Amino acid sequence: MKTVRLNHLRAALLAAAAAGLLAAVGLVVLYAQPAGATFPGKPGKIAYSGTDGQDDEIYTIKPGGGGKFNVTDNARDDIEASYSPSGKRIAYAGYDGTDWEIYTINATGGGRVQVTDNNTDDDAPSYSPSGKRIVYAAEDGTDFEIYTIKAGGGGKVQLTDNNMDDYYSSYSPNGKKIAYTGEDAPTGGDYELYTINAGGGGRVQLTDNNANDFYPSYSPSGKRIAYSGKDSPTGDFEIYTIKSGGGGKVPLTDNGTADYAPSYSPSGKRIAYQGLDSPTGDSEIYTIKAGGGGKVPVTDNGTSDYEPSWGSS
């Protein structure tokens, strides 16, 4: 199964999603990063990626909407924002003109640090609860695997090593586990949710079905994981939660449009996510109660906004 990142095919995905044709597309699109774990605290702003008319940049916004702030501003795409536990820095994937690398930046802008520097794609960063390490996905020459690295760079550790794509990882709030999305077969399979020990090993499969499950995000308590999953093999993506050890699946959204990339609030009471504003519309950021209901739009414009990460204040 070929992995394709939506940075290169965003328009095609949006058109397919709007037309309800995702199941007919012969590609698995890995893009809307899940923002990783949300750590306990007082809810602050939501970071996300959106277009400035030329390319994608990182922004922050108040959870009720308003107060939009442009964190990055350059001529290349910056995507997949993920807040640090303190809420003071944001990790993200940025295009360096050749491939994708991991960076961090102050949440108020400036102070950019390049974390990875190589000639293969590094994507989907998420902080550890100590803020000292970042888990991310990287190409190993044939597929994507899960790695961790020091938040300032260096000390890279490979956690998964197989011939199937592993992507979209999230530290548990106690730092002992990492949830991620992985293929369940080299060919002909689909994507399921797994956990692994933060130092590697001890893999546990959380979901097991014939529909794709993506974007795991731990709750602040560590007891549940939010994710985006298809409501049927030929259906659309909805937001669900599951117990962190598996089981206890609860649907939070149920509509005819695709919902992706959940991120808990630091209080654990609400979840931010990315969803289409209509079957033929663009992607916006919303929040919903952690048990479902109470949907609130955070962004509302004529361009697509992606990949929310709810930070603490």
N, C-alpha and C positions, 0 to 999 in steps of 0.2 A: 504494500500500500504506500503510495507516494505521498510524502508530506510537502505541503505547499503553504507558504506563509502569505497571509492576505495583503501584506504591504504591496505586493506585486499584482494582486488580483482583487483588490477591495471592490472595485466597481462591479466585477463579475459576481462576487458573493452577494452584494446588496441587491443586484438585479435578480439573482436566483432566489434569495430569501423573500423578496417582495412578491415574486411570482409563485412561491411555494414549491420551488423546483430543486431544493438542496439535495434531496434524495436522488435526483436524476443526474447530478453533477458527478462525474467520475473522479473526484478528488476529495480528499479529506483536508479541510482548510483549518489550519491551526493559527489563530491570530489573537483573538480578544483575551488578553492575559487576565488571570483571575485575581491579580493583586495580592495574593498570598494571605497569610494570617492577619487578623486584626488583633492587636494586643489590648488588654484591659485599660480603660482610662475614660476621660471625658471626651465626648465626640467633638472633633474639630472639622476642618475642611475636607472636601473630597478632591483628590487629584484624579486627573483623567487626561486622555490625549484627544486632540481635535485639530482640524485644519485651520490654518491662518489664511487660506486662499491659495497658498503656494505649496506647502508641505505640512506635515503633522508636527505639532508642538505639545508640550506638557503644560497643563493649566491646573489651577485650583479654584474651587468655588464653595460657597457656603452650602450646607446640606439642604437648606430650604430654597436654594437658588440665590443668585446675586453675588456680588463681590468677586467676580471672576478676575483671576490674576494670571498673567502670562509668565510661566516659570522659565521656559526655554524660548529662545528666539534666534533662529539661524536658518540657513538655506537647506538643511537636511532634515530628514524625518527623525523625530523623537517619539517613542511610543512606550506602552507597557509600564506606566508609572506605578510605584509601590512605596508607600510611606515607611519610614523607619519607626521603631517603637516610640521614640520620643516625639515624633511628628515634626522634627526639625529638618530632616533630610528626605529626599526622594531618590530612589533608585529607578533607573529606566534603561531601555535599550535604544541606542542611537546609531544611525547609519554614518559610517566614517568615509563614505565615498566608494568603498569596496565591499565591506561586509558590515554586520551588526556587532556592536560591542556593548558592554555594560558600563554605565556611568552612574555617579551619584551627584546630587546638586542640593544646595540649600532650598528649603521649601519656599523661601522668599526670593529665590533666584540668586545666581552667582555661586562661586565656590565649587565649580565643577571638578570632579575627580574621575579620571578614567580608571576603571577597575580591571577590565580585560583588554588585551591588545594582541591580536593574532589575525590570521587570514581565513578564519571560519566564523560562522554566525554564532553569536552568543545572545540569548534572548531570555525574556520572562523572569526578571529578577524578583526576589522576595527576601526581606530581611529575617535574620534570626531574632529571637526575643531579646537577646543581649545587645543587638545592634552591631555585633562584632563581625558577623559573617553574612554572606548573601548566598542563597541557593538559586540556581538558574539552570537553563537548558543550553546545551552546546552541541554542535555537530562534531562527530568523531571521525568524519570521513565518509561514513555510510548512513548514519542515522543520528538522531538526537539522544543524548544521555543526560542524566542529572549530575550536577557538580555543585560543590560549595567553594567559596573563596573568601578571603578576608575582605571586609568592607572597604579597605584602602588599597586592595590589590594584593596578589601573592597568596601562597599557601593553598593552592588549588587541590581539591580532593574529589575524586570521581566516586559516585555512589552507585550508579547503575552501569551495567556493561553487558549488552546483549545486541541482537540484530533486529530490534524493534524500537520504534520511537517512544521515548519517555520525555514528558514535557510538563509545563504548568505546575510548578511545585509550590508548597506552602508549609512553613514550619508550624508545628504545634506550639501553643503558647508556653509550654514548659520546656520547649527546645529539644525534646527527646525524639520526636517523630517528624517526618516530612511526608505530606500527602502529595501525590502527583498523578498525572494522567499517563497511561501507558497502553500500547497496543497489546492485545491478548493473543495475537498470533502473527508470525512474520508476513503471511499472505492470507487474505480472505477474512481477517478478523475485524474487530472493531476496537474502540477505545474504552477502557474501564478506569476506575479509580483504585489506587493502591496507596498503602503507607509503607514506609521503610524507616529503619533506625537512622537518626541524624548522622551517625558515623558510617552508615552502610549496613546492609544485611537485614534480616528479619522482615522480609517483605510479606505484607498481608493484602489480599484482594478484597476491596470493599463492595464493589458492584460487579454483577455478572449477568449480562443480558445481551440481546442482539441489537441494541441501539447505543449510539455513542454517548459517553459521559465525559465531560470536560471541566476544567477550571476549578479544582477544589480550593476552598477557602475555610480555614478553621475559624470557629467562633472564639470570642475572647475567653470563654470558660474552657475551651478545648473539648467540650462534650459533643459538639456537632460539627459537621462540615457542610457548607453550602456548595452547590455545584450547578452546572448547566447540563441538562440531559435531554435527549429526544423523548417525546412522549409516546412515540412508537417508531419502528424502523423507518417508516415513510413520513413521519410527522415533523413537527417543528420543535425547536429547543425551548424548554421551560426551566425555571429555577426551582430547585429542590434542596432540602436538607436531609442529612442522614446521620445516624450515630457515628461517632469517630471510630468505632470498632466495626461498623457495618450494621445494616438493618435499620428499622424505624424510619423508612423513607416518608417524607412529607412534601407534597407539592405546594409551592408558594404562588406560582403564576399559572394561568391556564387561559390561553388566548390563541389567536390564529397568526401571531407574529413571533419571531424568534427573540428569545431573551438569553443573555449571556453574562459571563464575567461577574459573579456576585462577590461582594465584599461587605462583611459585617461592620456595623458601627462599633466603636470601642466600648459602648455600653452593652452591646449584644442585643439591643432591642429592635434594631432595624437593619436592613441589608440594602446596599446600593448595588445597582446592576445596570447593564446596557440593554436597551430594547428598542425596536422599531416603533416610531410614533404612529404608524399606520401600515397596513399591508404593502402599500406602495411608497411609503415615506422614508425618512432617514433615521439614523440611530441616535437616540438621546440617552441621557443618564436619568435614572429614576431611583427612588427609595421605596421600600415596602416594609411592613412589619415582619419581624423574624418568624412569625407564625402564619404570615400571609395576610393580605388585605391592607388597606390604608395607603395605596399607591400615591406617591407624590412626585411630580416632574421636577427635576433639578435643572436641566438645560432644555431650551426650546428655541431652536433656530433652524435655518435652512441647510445646515451642514451636519455631518455625522460626528458624534462624540462617542468615545470608546473607553473601555478598560478602567472603571472607577476603582480607586483605592481610598478607603475612609481612614483618615488620620486622627490622631488625638491632639488635644489642645493643651 
